[in-house]
Amino acid sequence: MFFRKKKNIPDGLWQRCDGCKSVVYKKKVEEKHNVCPECNHHFRITTKERIDITLDKDSFEEYWNDMVPADPLKFKDRIKYKDRVISEQKKTMLNEAATVGKGTIDGKDVIFCVTDSSFIMGSMGSVVGEKIARAAEMALKLKLPLIIVSGSGGGARMHEGAFSLMQMAKTCAAIARLQDAGLLFISVLTDPTLGGVMASFASQGDIIIAEPGALVGFAGPRVIKETIRKTLPKGFQSAESMLKHGFIDIIAGRDRLKSEISKILDYCNCNSSS
């Protein structure tokens, strides 16, 4: 009896989709900006990937990248908060969950912000709130549209207590001043956008766009189930449900998000960069 020798298959060529549970070729997923080619499930992506697919190449100029959180409460759960921050910084190569700066979309100048769920679930502490507020103030100063891509499933960061909760009011006030001046704010909701972020700046957009299948709401399904002992209907907090009930304006897949934003900027007569 003869046995054919198995060929060595390199690790990392395949991955399982969280949506359809299929095993898909990783290169095909990456070619579609980390979207499943079988079911259109949008995998979570990094801040760098988000900047690369949304802004013009090499146009992003980051602001305030040296800001790091303090530890006003000397908080400790399983580990000390300051140790958790250091661990997250090493894991993500980010100083905080929010990255903000200036860039262009099809040649049009914008102030651009991303919150990243890989850094303490993108929760909003004092640094995240300060960066978002400063971004709105910079957009007002430069008379530019503001775009915030939210991927924050952690809400207000409990490790900073009331300092974190204060950021909800601060970011809302900064964005309100921007809108009172007649400038555009586009809010992009990705999976997940929950808690204090959804209850503050993420829901204030003049235009609200969501990625397909994004989990959007205040309390997540698990928290709701543990609190009121009820299970939400399937898809209740999905982007599609939010569109149906008028909470968001557009659902745009990752492959056309940039073009959708660009069309909105054109429609609103936002100036092109020189």
N, C-alpha and C positions, 0 to 999 in steps of 0.2 A: 504494500500500500504506500502511495506517495502523497506527501503533504506539501502544498505550496507554501513557501515561506512568506510570512506576512511582511508587507512593506512597512517601514517605519513612518508613521504619520505624525508630523510635528504637533506639539501641543499648541492650543490657542487659535486653531483654524476655525473652530465652530463654537457657537454659543446658543444657549436656550433662550427663546423669547419669553418675556414675562407676560405677554399678551396672549398669544395663541399656543404657547408651550412647545412650539416646533423648534427643532434644532436647525439653525440657519448658518450659512457660510458667513463668517465674520467680516470678510472683505466686502461682501455685498452689502452688509449692514452699514459699514463705514462709508461706502460709496454713496449711500443714500442719507448721509449726515446722521448716522446712528438711528435709522428707522428700519423696522422689520420689513423685508421685501414681501413677506407672506400676508401680514395682517395690518400693516401700517402703524404698529405700536411704536411710539416715540420713546426711546430710551433716554434716560437723563444724561446730560452732557456737561462737560466742564466749562468753566468761565472762558478759557482760551478758545475752546471750540465754538462757543456761542459768539464770541467776538469775531472769529474768523468767518463764520457763515453769515453774519448779519451786516458787518461793516465792510467798506472797501479795504482791499489789501493794504496793510501797513499804515492805515490812516489813524489808528487809535493812539491817543496820547493820554496816559493814565494820570489822574490827579490823586493827591493825598494817599499815596500807597504806603506811607510809613506809619499810618495810624494803627495802633494796637489797643485792645481793650484793657482797662484797669480791672482791679478786683476789689471793689469798694466794700463788699460784704464778707470778704475772706471765705467765700463759699466753698463747701466741700460736700460731694455726695459719695460716689465710689472713689473718686480722686479729687484733688484740689482743682478749682476752676483754672488757676493759672497754669497748672500742669496739663489740663485738658486743652487749653488754648495752644500751648506749645506743641502738643501732640497733633492737633488739627493742622497747625501751620506746616509741620513736617510732612504730614500725609497729603495735603492739598497743594502745597507750595504757594499758599495765599496767606496774607497777614490777617485777613478777616473775610467774612462771608460776602461782603459787598465790594465790588470793583466798579469804579466810576471814572469817567473821563470824557474826552471829546473825540469825535471821529466823523467820518462821512459815509453816507449811503447814496450810491450813484451820484457822487459829487456834491451832495447836499450836507452841510454841516449840521451836526446834532450833538447834544450832550447825551451820553449813553451810560447806562448803569445795568449791572447784573448782580443778582443775589444767587448764591450757589448752595444747593442743598447738601453738598458733600462736606461743608464746614458747619458743624453743630446744627445740621438740618436747615441751614440758611436762616437761623433764628435772628431776630432783631435785638441786638444789644445797643449800647450807647454809640459804638463806632459805626455800626450799620446805619442807625438813625441819623447820625451826624453827617455821614457821607451822602445819604439821600437828600437831606436838607440842603447841604452845600451844593449838590448838583443842581437842585431846583433854583437856588440863588444864582449860580453861575449861568444857568440857562436864561434867567431873567436879565442878568447883567449883559450878556452877549446877544440877547434877543434871538435865542435859538430854541428849536423844539427840544423837548425832553422825552427820552425813551427809557423806560425801566422794564427790564425782563426779570420777572420775579420767579424764583424757584425756592420758596421758603416754606418748608413744612413744619418749622419749629415754633412759629409764633413769636411772642415776646420772650426774650431769653431769661429764664427764671434765675439764672446765676447772678444777675445784676439787679433783681428785685424791681423797685419803683423806678430806678434809673432806666430800665428797659421799657417799662410801660410809658414813661414820659415821651419816648421817641414816637409813639403813635400820634400824639398831638403835634409834636414838633414837625414831623414830616408832612402832615396834613396842612398845617399852617403855611409852610414854605411853598407847597404846591398850589395852595389857594392864592397866594400872592402872585405866582406865575400865571395862573389862569385869569386872575383879575386884570392882568396886563394884556390879555388877549393872546397869550402864547400857548402853543400846543403841547399837550402831554399825552403820549401814547403809552398805555400800560399793556404789557405782554405777559400773560399768565401761562406758566409751564407747570409740569407735574413735579412736586405738589406746590400749591399756593394756598396756605391756610393761616389760621390764627390771627395774631396781631397785625401781620403784614396785609392779609386780605381785608382786615377790618380798618385799615388806614390807607396808605398811599396806593396800594395795588388796585383798589376799587374806585379811585378818583379820576381815572383816565378820561379825557375827552373822547377818545376811542379806546375800547378795550378789546384786545385780540387774545385768543387762547389757542394753544396747540391742541390737536386732536387727542381726546382721551384724558386730558389733564384733570387731576383731582383738584377741585376748587371749592372752597367753603371756609367756614370758621372753625368749628371743631371737626376733627376727622372722624370717619366711621367707627373706628375702634373706641375713641373717647366717648362718642355718643352712645354706643352700645353699653359701655361700662357705667355710664352715668344714668341713663334712663331705661336701661334694660330693653332697648328696642333696636332692631336691625333696620337700617335704611333700605328703601327699595333699590334694586340694582341700577346703577348709573345715576342715582339721585344727585350726586355732587360732581358729575362729569361736566366737561366743557360743553358737550352736546346738550345736556339738560339746561345748563345756564343760558345757552343761546336760545333754546326753545322758550324759556321764560323771560327773555329780554334783559338778562343781566350783563351779557357781553354782546359785542357787535359783530365780530368776525371769528370764525375758526380758520386758521391758516396752517397748513402743514409746513414742516421745516424747509422744504424745498422751494416754497413760494413766500415765506415770511418776509424776506428782504424786499421782494418786488411789491408786496402788499403795502409795506411801510412806505416805500418809495412813492407809490401812487398816492397815498394819503398826503405825504409831504408836498407833492406836486399840486394836489387839489387845494391844499391850504396855502399855496403860494409861498412856501418856505424858500428862502433864497439859496441859490447854488453857491458853493464855495468858489473863490476866485482862483 
